[in-house]
C-alpha cells in the first residue's frame, strides 16, 4: 500500500505574514499550483505504472490524463478547497494538498466529457482528449472509424479520472468522521455539476433563456462546483462546525456567479490567446450566457433577428460575430454584466471581512475577490 502524506502540522511554503502581506491572488495560485502539481504528477506517474502492469496499452488512458493535466489550468478548485481548510484552522499541509487532488481530477473528468458534448477541438490551446485519441488512432494505424475509437477512449479516460478522484478522497489521511462529512459535499459537487451541465445542454436546444434560468445554470455548473463545495470540503476536513458552511455558501455563490460572468465576458470579447480557444466559439456554439440573455431582453426586433441568424451558426463570418458583440454593447448587456459581477464580488467580500477565520485563510479569499475585480 502506498504511503500516505503526513498529517503532522506544517506551515505552508507561502510564508504568509499578515502585517506585511502584499501578495496577490496570482501569487497564491502560482505558489499553490507549483506545490500541487508535484503531488498530482507523482500520483499519476504511479498510476501509469499500475496500468502498464495490467497491459502496456492500457497506460495510454493515464498518459492522456497526464497530458491533459500538464496542458494548463490554474487549479482553482483545489486552491479553494485548500483555502477553506486553512481558513477553518487546518494545519496539515501535506495531507490537504494530497486530498485536494480529488476535486482537480473530478474537474479533469468533467472537462473531458464537456469537450465531447460541445464537440470542441481545443482546450487550453491544446487538442481536446477526443481529438488527441484521433491522432493516436492515426499514429498507431488502427482499424475502423477513428472518431468512434476516439470518443470511446476519451469517455473512458474521463471515467478513469473520476475513479482516481474517488480513490483519493477514500484514502484521505484524516479522521474518518471528517472524511465522511467531506464526502457528503463531494457527492453533492459531483451531482450538481452534472445537473448544471444538463441544464446547459438543454439550453442549447432552446431559442433563449431568461436571466433567472441562466443564473441557475451559473449556480450549479460554476458557483457550487468551483467555489462553494470545495470550500465546504476543506472546512469539513479541518473539523469545522457546520455554521461555517453557511458562511462559505454566502461567499461562494456570489463569487462563483461573478467568476463565470467574467469568464463569459472574456470568452466573447477576449482574444484566442487569453482563452485558449477561438474567441468566437461561445457565439458560434450558441452558448446561453447572461450576456446573451440580457442582449435578447433589451434588443430591438431587428437586433433580435440578427442574433437569431448569427448565434449558434458555426459558419458565420468575423464581421457577423462583431455584429453580435456590438448588439451586446448597444443594449447595455455588457455594462450590466460587468456591473452585476462587481456587485456580487462586493457581497462576497463583506461576508469574509466580518467572519472569524484565520488571517491566512481570510487573505486567500479576499485576494481572489480582488483578482476578479481587476479583470472586469
N, C-alpha and C positions, 0 to 999 in steps of 0.2 A: 504494500500500500504506500502511495506517495506521502511524503512528509508534508504536513500542512503548515502554513505560516504561523509564526509565534503570536500569541495573544498578550505577550508582555507589553506594558505601556511603553510607548516610544514617541518622542517628539517628532513631528513631521519635518521634512527637509526644507521647507519653505522659509524657515527662520522668521516666523511671524512676530512682529513687535508692534503692539497696538499704539505705542507712543510715537513711533516714527514711520508707521506703515504708509508707503506711497505707491505700493504695487497696484496694478490694475487687474481686471478680470482676465485679460490675456496672459499676464504674467503667471497668474494662478493656474489657468488652463494649460499653459505650456509646461509649467513645472509638473502638474498632475499627469499630463499626457506622457511625459518622459518617464516618470516613475511607474505609471500604469502599464505602458506598452511593454516595458521589460518583463513584467509579470505575465501579461497576456500572451506575448510571443513565446515565452518559455513554456507556458501551459500548452499552447497549440503545437509547439515542436514535439512535446512529449506525446500528444495525441496523434501526430503524424507517424511516429514510430509505432504506436499501438496499431494504427490502421494498416501499416505496411506489414506487420507481423501476421495479420489476417490474410492479406493479399496485397502485393505492391500496387496493384491497380486501384485498390480502394483508397490509397493515400491521396489520390487526386482531389477527393472531396475536402480533405483537411487543407491541402495545398491551396485550394480556392478560397477557403475561409481566411487563410493567412494572407493571400494576395489582396483580398477584399479589405482586410483589416489594416494592411500596410498602405493602402491607396489613399488614405486620408481620414477625416473625421476628427472632431475636436474633443471627443469623449465627454460630451456634455452630460449625458445621463449618469455614468459612473461618478463624474465630478459632483453632481448634485447629491447622489447617494452618500458620497464621502462628506459633503458639506453638512447634510442632515445629521450624520453620525457625529461629526466634530461639534456641531452647534449644540447637540444634545449632551455633550460631555464625554463622548467616546474617546479613548486614548490608545487603542490597539491598532497602530498604523498598518502594520503588515497584514493583519487579519482582515481589516476592512478593505484594503487595496485588493486582496485576493477575492473577497466576496463581491466587490463592485463589478468584477468581470461578468457576473450573471446578467446584469442589465445591458452591458455592451454586446454580449453575444445574442441576447434576445433582440437587440436592435439590428444586428447583422442578419438574423433570420427575417425580421420584418422588412428590411430594405431589399434583400434578395427577392423575396416574394412580391414586394411592391413594384420592383422593376419589371417583373414578369407581367403583373397586372397592367402596368402602364405601357408595356412594350417599349421600354426605354433602351437606348443603345449605350448611353454613357451614365456613369455615376462618379462624381468627384473627378471628372475629366478622364476617367479610365473606362474600359469596356465593362458593362454590367456582367453579372455572373452568367446569364444565359448566352450572352454574346461571346464570353470567354470560352464557354463549352463548345460553341460553334467552331471556334478556332482549334480547339483540341480535337474535335471530330475531323477537321481538315488535316491537321498535322499528323494524326495517327492513321490517316487514310482508312477510317472506319466505314462500314457499310451502312446503308439505309439513309433515312432522312435526317439531315444534320439538325434541323430545328426541333424535331421530336426528341432526338438524343439530348440536345442542349436544354430543353425545357425540363425533361425528366431529371437530368443531372442537377440542374440548378435548384429544383424543388427539393431534392434530396440533400444538397449542400445546406440549404436553408434549414431544413428539418434537423440536420446534424448540429448546426449551431445552436438551435433551441435545446437539443439534448444536452449539449455541453453546459448551457446556462442552467438547466435543471440540476445537473451534477454538481456544479459549483455551489449553488445555494444549499443543496442537501449536505454537502461536506463542509459548509462554512464553520470555521473554528470558533464558534460562540456557544454559550449555553443554549441547550435545546429549546427552552421556553422562548428565548429571544428569537431564535431561528423560526420557531412556529409562528410567532407574531409577525415577523418579517415576511414569511411565506404568504400570509393572508393578503398582504398588499402586493406582493409579487404576482400572485394569481390574478388579482384584480387588474394589475397592469397589463398582463397578457390578454385577458378577456376584453378589456375596454378598448385597447388599441385595435383589436380585430373588429369590434362593433363600429368604431370610428372609421376604420378602413372601408367597411361595407357601406356605411352611410356616404362616404366619399365616392365610392364606386357608383352607388345608386344615383348620387347627384349628377354624375356624368351622363346619365341616361334621361335626365330631366332637363327641360328647357331652361329653367332658372331656379334659384334657391333664395329664400328670404334671408334677411340678415340674421335672424334668430337661428335658422337652420344651419347657416354657415358657422355661427358661433358654437353651436352644439358639436359640430364636427371638429372645430378647433379644440374644444374641451377634451374630447375623447381621443382624438388622434395625436394631439400635441401636448396640451396643458397637463393632463393627468399622466400621460405616458412619459413625457420628457422631464417634468419638474416635480409635480405633486407626489407621485408614487415613489420615485427614487428617494425623495426626502423622507417619506414615511418609512421606507425600508431601512434607511440609515438610522433614523431615530429609534426604531424598534431594536436594532442590533446594539445600540448604545444603552438599551434598557430604559428608555424614556417612558414617562407616563402618557396615557392616551390624550391628555389635554393638549399636549404639544402637537398632536396630529391635526387638530382643528386649526391651529395657528399656521402650520405648514400648508394646509389647504388654502387658507386665505392669502398666503403669499404665492403659492404655486399656480393657482388657477389664473389670476390676472397676469402674472409674469409669463406663463405658458401661452396665453392668448396673444400677448404682445410679441412674444418670441416668434410665433407663427405669422402674425401680421407683418412683422419686419422681414421675415423670410420671403413672404409672398410679394412684398414691395420690391425686394432685391430681385426676385425671380421674374418680375415683369419689367422693371426699369433698370436692372443691373446689367453687367457685362458677362459674357461667357466665362471670362477669366475668374470673375467673382463667384459664380455659382457652379462651375464645373460641368455645365451642360449648355446647349444652345439657349440664348437669352430670350428667345421667342417661344420656348417649349410650353410654358404654362398656358399661353394664349392658344397655341395650336392644339394642345391637348384638351382645351376647354375646361381647365381647372376652375372649379367653383370657389373662388376666393372671395373675401369680403370686398376687395377692390371691385370685382366684377359685379357682385350683388348690389353694391351701392351705386355703381355706374348705371346699371339697369333701372334702379329705383328712381334716379334723377334724370335719366336721359330723355330727350325728345323722341317723338315717334320715328323720325328719320335716323336718329342715332341708334335706336333700338334695332332698326332694320340692318344697320351697318354691323352692329355687334352680332346679330343673328347670322349674318353672312360670313363673318370672319372667325369668330371664336369657335374653336373645335374643328376648324378646317385645316388640315395638315399641308395643304398645297397653296396657302396664301403667300403673298409677296411681303417683303420687308416694308414696303410703302403701306400696305394694308395693316400690318402689325402696328405701325406708327399711328394709324388712324385710331386703333383701339386705345393706345396709350394717351392720345390726345383727348379722346372722349372721357377717359378716367380723370384727366386733369380738368377739363372744362366743366364736368358735372360736380366737381368738388370731391369726388371719391378718394382721390389720392390724399388730399389735405385732411379729409375726415378720418381716414385710416391712420395716418400719422398722428393726428390729434388724439384719437381714441387709444392708440398704443401708448402714448406718453401718459395719458390719464391712468391707464391700467398699471403702468410701471410705478407711478406715484402711490397708488394703492398698495402695491407690494412693498414699497419702501417703508411706508408708515407702519405696516404690520410688524416688520422686523425691528425697527427702531425702538418700539415700545415694549419689546419682549425680553425676558431674561434668558439669553442664550450666551454661550461662551463668546468672548470677544473675537476669537479667530473665526468661529463659525458665522457669526453675525457679519463680519467683514466680507467673507466669501459671498454671502447672499446679497449684500449691498453693492459689492463690486460688479456682480452680474447685472444688476439693475442699471448701474452707471454705464456699463459697456453697451447695453442695448440702446439706451438714451442717446449715446454718442453716434450710433449708427442710423438713427432716424432722421 
